[in-house]
Amino acid sequence: MSFTVSYSHCTLRALLIVLTFTVLVGIIPDKAWSQDSSSRLEVIEDLSESLANDLLQLSIATRDGDFQMTAQYFPASFTASPFPFRPTSVKTQVKWIRSHAWETEGAIPSNGLGKTTNAEFLKNWKVFLEHFSEIEDVRFKVKEANFDEKAKAVVGAEQPTAVVGASGRSRIAFYVIGRDINGKREWARGTLNANVRFDANKHWQFDSFELLSLDSMVAETDLFSEVAVPAGVSSSLPAYGEPDNSGFVWHGAAAGDFDNDGWIDLFVTSGARNFLYLNDRKGAFRDASEEAGVKIIATGTAPLVLDFDNDGDEDVFISSVGEQILLENTFKQTGKLGFADISVESGVNKGSIGFSAVAGDVNNDGFLDIYVTSYNRYGQITPDSWFRATNGTPNLLFINRGDGTFLEKAAEWGVDDRRWSYAAEFADINNDGKIDLYVANDFGEKAMFINQGNRFVDEAKERGVLDPANGMGVSFGDYNNDGLLDLHATNMSSTAGNRILTRLFPNSSAKDNVLKKLAAGNNLYENTGDGKFKDVTAEVGGFSGGWAWGGGFIDLDNDGWEDIYTPNGFISGKSMKDT
């Protein structure tokens, strides 16, 4: 039993393929799954996507103050919770962030809901929004959706569309980001339950709007500002899918003092060219790419700054979809900033689907070795498993010979991982004086390779970090200040995936359901001091993270405790609107 659907990376169409596969291997009993089940599941997801896309339009209309458009999502009369109108119960979260609840106006009915009109509700909603002197973003997102058995989607529609009259119930998360009336940055966030119905006006409408929670986080001061343009590090590049950027997304940035002046410079890769930005020591940078000889050198996915030859200046290794690249900094030799492409002579010009690289001295000989994580041509090649794939291209380990050349020894060292690897990090996990290796794999369980002196052994299961989630990044830090390195793994968190999985498996969690784990998000593992780790994600909270790509530990507020920053972003819905 199987069925055919189109898909893109980890969309619900991909998830439906996974579900069919899991029936075949026995994870879901056959009796619990049928062709009718798959068909109905597709209908439910079409309805969910349709609702999600409408909520995106509602978000845009709210952000832009277009109440004429906003009004189309509410019928003339419906039931709703009294809407909050002013902040209350202020308390400090951390030293520069406070939180507050919201106060409602009027008596709240015993069931929390009362009759209201379209005009009255939007009036109250507008009063709430007037708390913000500036609105940067508004977002309504479907967290869970259940539809009546008679609810249908339009067959063959270009975008998921419901048949008029389709109805259901949904749990929706929403947030408003902007500045309050005092000019302080604020993030208001809440959840609601709603009865929804697809109306003849071709919009989903709220027949009920039950506010479950609402609170706000307010920054007492702005710690960061966007200064790319005045700093001289802003460039316009072809968007993904356009000429010169039609294949893989080339991306990456690294910092280093390339001209040995004591100031940090920037090296950036892109699909069109590389950039070298030199720090002018006055709060800005200048593009020195052409004079340094890096502008037209073959581009790659991510740069790695290292002093591979121990000559005191910083070189650049570039992982690449193609041959790997090593740029030798010749500043010490010539007294002038420049880079020489020595990829061929050094022996690193190996073909790979290189996505990232890290450096470490794996054999303790005093010279940095290089590990490259390698993926595969997704879209042309399908993983042979969604969480135990072995058909990725092999990762590379370049052993530094100390004479300016490298030997590729990944297989000999046991780290030629083929699980569609995204990122890796070296760390001495067991404090034995030898650096170990953690690898984040997209379609395979993550690996914790323990260094045996001349070989690595994967002990992820034994050490408590066996994680099947779609891994994108890894970082080590001491989150609890106990002197031991803890582990933060960034993973995909799919809104669309969680919607359908919540419906299929209402009584299970990511800890006991591999499918839910694939869409659950990031993990934090606490080092227990005996060479093992404990998953504390649920205890510390706040790790869903969106579609997370990387991140790291950093003490942002200088309070002596390491915080975690995680960049994220991707499209997880087939419509390209449902994130």
N, C-alpha and C positions, 0 to 999 in steps of 0.2 A: 504494500500500500504506500503510495506516494503521490505527490502532486507537484506541479511546476508553477513557479511564480518568478517574476522579475525581482531583483534586489539590488541594493547598494550597501556599503559597509555598515553592518549591525543595525539596519532598519528593521521594522517589524516583518518585512518580507523575508529578510534573513532569519529572523527569529522563527518564523513559521517553518522554514526549512529545517532549522534546528529541532523544532518540535516534532516534525515528521521523523527525523533521524532518531530522536530519543525514543519514539515509539518502537522503531525497528530494533533498537538495542535494549529495550526493556525498561528504560527509566520511567516512562509513562505507560501503564498497562494498555494493551490494545483495546480492551473493553471500554476504556475511558476516552478513546480517541477514534474518530471515524472520518470518512470523507465529508459527511455532513458537518462534523465539528470543524474541520478546516475551512469549509465554505462559510460557516457562520462566523468563525474567527476573523476571516477576511472582511466580512460585512461590518462586524463590530469595529475593526480597526479603521475601515473607511469612514464610519460614522464618527469615531474618535478623532481622526485626522481632520474631518470636516469641521468639527467643533473647535479643535485646536487652531485651525486656520482662521476661523471667525473670531476667536478670542484674540488672535494676533491683531486683526483689524480693529477690534474694540480697543486694544492696548494702544495702537497708534492714534486712534481718534481721541482717546482720553489724554494721551500725552500732548497732542496738538491743540487741546481745548475745543475740539469739534463736537459740540454737544448735539448738533443736528444729526450727525452720524451715530453718536452714542445712543441716542434715543431709539434708533431702529432695533436695538437689541433688547428692548423692554416693552412688553405689551401695555395697553392702556391702563390695566389694573392687574396687580399681582400681590403676592405676599413677600414681605421682607423684614429683616431685623432692623431695629432703630439704628441709624448710622452714626458713628462717632463724629464728634465735632470739635473736641479740643483735647490736648494732651493732659495727662495726669500721672501721678505716682512715679516721679522721676527718681532714678537711682543710678549710681555709678557702676559700670561694668568693669572697665579697666581705667587706668589713670587719665586717659584722654577720650574715653567713650562713655556716654551715659545712655540709658534706655528709659522709655516711658510707655505706659499704657495709654488707652484712649477712653474718654468719657462719652457716654451716649446721652442724648437729650430725650426726656420724656420717660414715661413708665414702660418697662419692658413686659410684654405679655408672658404668661406662664410658659408657653411653648417657644418663646423667643421670636415669634413671627407675628406680624399684623398686616392688615390690608393697607395698601398704598397705591398711589397712582404713578404713572410714568413721570409726570411733571414734578410731583412732590419728591420722588426718589432722586431724580437728577438734581433738584435744588439742593438736597442734603449732600449728595455726592460732590457737587460744586463747592459747597461750604467746606467740606473736608479737604478738597484740593487747594483751596485758597490758603490753607495752612502753609503751603509751599510758595515761596517767592519765585522759585525757578524749578521746573520739572525737567529732568534729564531723560528719564525713561519710565515707562509703565509696562507691566507685563502680567497678563493672565495666562496661566498654564494649566492644562488638564493633568491632574494627578491620578485620577481614577474615573472611569465612566462605565455605567451599566445602562443598557438600552432595552426597551420593551421588545418582546419577541416579534412583534409586527413591524418594528422599525426597519426600514430598508435603505440601502444606498443606491444611487443611480449607477447602473451597470455601464461600464465603458467610458465614464466621464474622465476628461483630461485631468481634472483635480477632484479629489474625493468630495462627493456631494450627497447630501441626504435627500430622500424623497419627502416632499411636503407632508407634514403631520407626524414624522418620526419624533419620538420622545424618549426621554431617559432621565437618569439622575447622575450627577457628576460631582466629584470633589475637586475644587479648583484652588490653586495657590495664586496669589497675586502680590505684587510689590510696586511701590512708587519710590523712585530715587530722585533726589533733587536737593534743594536748599530750603530750610524753613524760613519763617518770616524774619529771623535774626541773621540770616545769611549763613547758617551752619549747615553742613552737609548732613542729610538725613536719609535713612532707608526705612520706609514703612513696609511691613510685611504681614500678610495675613492669609487665612484659609477660609473657604466658604463651601457650603453644600448648596446645590442648586438643582431644581427641576428644570429641564431644558426641553425645548420643542422647536422643530424646524418649521418656520412660518412661510406663508406664501410670499413674503417680501424677500425670500431667499437668504434669510439670516436665522441663525439660532437665537431664540429668545428665552429670557429667564421667567419662568412661571413662578419661581420662588428663588429668593436670594437670602440664604441663612448664613450670616457671618459667625464663624466659629471662634476666630481669634484675630487679634490685631495688636501689634506693638511696633515700636520704632527704636532704631539705633541712631544716635546723633554724635557726630564727631565734634569735640569742643574746639578743635583746631585743624586746619588743613596741613597734613604732613607731606603730601606729595602734590606736585603740579606737572601737567603735561608741557614739556619744554622742547620737544623734538625740533620744531621749526626754528625758534630763536637759537637753539643750540647747534643748528646746522647739520642735524642727522636725520632729516626727513627727505625721502625720495619717492617719486611716483614710479611704480613698476607695473608691468602687465598683470591683470587679475588672473586668477586661476581659470584655465579654460581658454584664454586668449592666446594668440600667437606668441611664441617665446616663453610660454608658461602653460603648455597644454598637456604635460605629462604629470609626473609627481610634483608635489609642492616643494620647492627648494626653500630652505629656511634655516636660520640659525645666526647666533651672535655670540661673541666671546670678547672678554676684556683682557688687556695686558699692556704692559709698558714697553711698546715696541721700539721706541727711540731712546730708551734709558734716561729719561729726564725726570723720573720720579712721579710722573702723572699718568693716570690710566687712560689708555686709548681703546678704540673699539674696532673689531673686525666683524663684518656682516656678510653672509652669503645670501644670494637670491637666485631666482631662475634666470635672470638676465645677465648678471655680473656680480662681482665681489666689490665690497667697499672697505676701505681702510680710513678711519676717522682719527686724526691726531688731535689730542687735547691741546688747546692753545693756552691753557693755564689761566684763562680769563672767564671761564664758565661756558665755553663753546668749543666746537670742534671744526676742523677743516678736512675736506676730502683730499687725502693724499694717495688715493688708489693708483692713479696713473704714474706718478713719480716713483712709487714704491714697486711698480710692476705687477700689481695684483688685479688690476681692473679687468683684463681680458683673459686671465688664467681660468681654466675650466672650473666651473662652479660646482658646488656640492650642497649637501643637505645641512651640514653643521660643522663649524670650525672648532678645533681644540687647540688651545694655547699651551705649549710645553717647551722646555729647553731640552731637546732630545740629545744634543751633543755636548751638554755641560760646558758651553763656552760663555755663559753669562748673559746671553740675550734670548729673547723669547721667539720661538718659531711657531709655525701654524700647520697643523695637520687638518685636512678637510675630508670628512667622510663623504662618499659620493655614490649616486646611482650611476655606476660606471667604474672607471679606475680610480683608486684612492690617490690622494694628493698630499705631498709633503713640501712645504715652502720653508726654505732655510733663510733665516734672518741674517743678512750680511753686514749689519751695522758695525759689529765689532771688527770685522775684517777691513772695511772700506772707510769707516767714519761717516758714512752716509746711509740713510735709511733705504733699504731695498730688500727684496726677497727673490731667491732663486728657486725655481721649480726643480727639485731633485727627486721627484717621484720615481723615475726610472732607475737612476743610479743607486738610490737607497733601497730599492726592492719592494716598495709599498704599492706599486701600481697594479694591484690585484683587482680584478673585476668583482663587483659586489653590488647589492642593493643596500649600500651603507646608509643608515639613518642617523647614527650618532657614534661618538668615539670617546673613550676615557683613557687616561694614562696612569700607569703605576709600575713600580719595580717588582715584578712577580717573582724573579729569581734572586733578588737581593744582591745584584752585582753592581749597584750604584748608577745604573742607567735606566731611564724610563722606557717601558714597553707600552704598546698601544693596543687596545681592544676595540674592535669595530662591531657594532650591532648591525645585523643585516636582515632585511625584510624579504619581500618578493613582489612581483608585479600584480598587485591586487587589481581586479577587473579583467585581467587577462588570465590569471591563475587563481583558482579557488582553493582556500585552505582545505586540507583533507580531514580536518575536524575543526569545530568551532572553539574547542577548549583543550585539545590535545594534538594539535597539528604538528606535523614533522616534515612538511614539504616547503618550508621557507628556505631561502638561500643560507648557507652556513656562515656563522659569525667568524671573524678573523682575529687572530692574536699575532701581532708583530713583535717578535723578540729582538730587542736592541743588542747588536753585537759590539757596540762601543766604538766602532770605526766608521760611523756614518751610514751603516747599512743595517737592514732588518731581515729576519727570516720569519715567514708565516708558519706558525706552529700550533694553531688552534686545535687541530685533531690530536696532535701529540700530547697536548696539555688537557684534553678532554673538555674543551669549551667551544667546540664548533657547533653551537646550538642551532637548530633548524626550526625553532618554534615562532618564527616571524617576530624577531626581536626589535624593540624600539629603543631601549635605553639600558645603560648599565652603570654601576658605580663600584669602585674599589674601596675596601675598608678592612681593617684587621678585626674581624667579627669576634674571634675567640681569644684575642690578646696573646697570640703565640709568636708575635714578631714577623709573621708572614701575612701579606695582604690577601684577602679573600675577594670574591666577586659576586655581586647580585645582579641578575639580569631580568628586566621586565619584558615579558613576551605578550604579544597581542592575542594570538590564537593558541597559546599553550600555557601550561602552568609555569609560574615564575621559578627561576633557579637561584639557589644559594650555593655557589661553588666554593668549597673550602680548600685552601691551598695546602697541599701535602709536601711541598718543597720542589717537586719536579712534575706535578700533575694536580689538577683540581678534581674534586669529587662533589657531585650535587647532593647536598644534605638538607634541602628545603623542607622535606617532610619531617625529618628527625628533629629539626630545629624550630618547627612550628610556623613556618612561613610559606607552606605550600598553598598557592593562591591561583585558582583557575581564571580569575577575572581578566578582562582585556587590558593588559598592562601597557602604560604609556611612559611612565617615568619612575625614578627612584631617587631617594635622597636619605642620607644618614644624619642624625643629630641627637642631642640629649634633651628630650622634651621635658623630662621630670627632674633634671639636675642631679642625677644620682651617679654621674661619672661614667655611665655606660652608653654606648651608641645605640639609639633606637632607629627604627626603620619606617619611612613613609613611602608607600607605594601608591602611585596615581593610576587610576583606572577609569574606564568609561562608565558614565552614569547616564543611562538612556531613559528619557521621559517616556518615549513611546513604548520601550520594552517593559518598563515598570507598570505601565497602564495595563497591558495585556496579562502580564504575569501575576499581578495582584488579583485579577479576575480568575485566572486559572488555578492559582495556588494561594487561596486567602489565608490559610493557616500555617504557612511555612515562612521561613526567613532566609536571608542570604547565607546564613551559617549552615543550613541544612538543605539547601536547594541550589544546585549548581547553576541553573538557569537564572534564578534571581541574583546570584552572585555576579553573573556576567553583566548585569545592568545596574549593580548596586552602587558603585563608586569607589572611593579611595579607602585605603587601609592604613592604620597606624599600629605598628608592632613594637611592644615594649621589651627591651632587653632585660631578661630576668637574672642575669649575672652568672648563669651556669652554662653559657654557650647556646641557650635557647631563647625563644621569643614568645610573647603572649599577645594575642590580638585584642587590643583595647579600643578598637574603633567605636563600638557601641557605647563604651563607658565615657569617652571624652566628647563624642558627638560632633556634628558639624562637618562631616566628611563626605557628603554626597558629591559636592565639587563640580557638578556639571560634567562635561566631556573633558576630563583633565588630561593635560599633555606632559607636564613636568612639575617643577616646583622645588622648593627647598626650605631648609630651616634658616631662620634669620631673626635676630632680636630687633624687631621693628621699633619698639618703644623704649629701648635701653633700660629695661627693668630687670635684666639678668636672667630672663626666661626666654628660650627660643620659641618664636612663633613660626607658622608655616604659611608660605605663599604658594598658591597653585594657579597658574594660568590655565584657562580652559576655553573651549569653544568648538562646536561642530554642529552639523545638522543631523539629527537622529530620526527624522521623519521623512517619508517618501516624497512629500510635497515640497521639500526644501524650505519649509516655513516652520515646521514643528521642531523646536530645538530641545 
